[in-house]
Amino acid sequence: MPPRKAAEAPTQNEEIPPDALGFESAMAALEQLIQCVENNRLPLEETLNAYQRGQQLIARCNTLLQDAEARIQQFDGTQLIDAALPERS
């Protein structure tokens, strides 16, 4: 796929504010951005804009995951433990 020209319209997910996206949509938009950046298909300025948008999408996904974790804790009344984190002394 050739680099996108500056005059071309952004994809549908780029037009939607990250806070309006659900988890799956935000992840799909993030994956699309990563592919474009990794394949060097964007000019520098658009790469920087993609990085900024990616940070916003990551923050949105983190928020949605934290909300889901809180809801799960409410369902079963327990705290979830992240096994990937080392124990704190």
Secondary structure, DSSP 8 states (H G I E B T S, - for coil): -----TTS---HHHHS-GGG--HHHHHHHHHHHHHHHHTT-S-HHHHHHHHHHHHHHHHHHHHHHHHHHHHHHHHHS-----TTS----
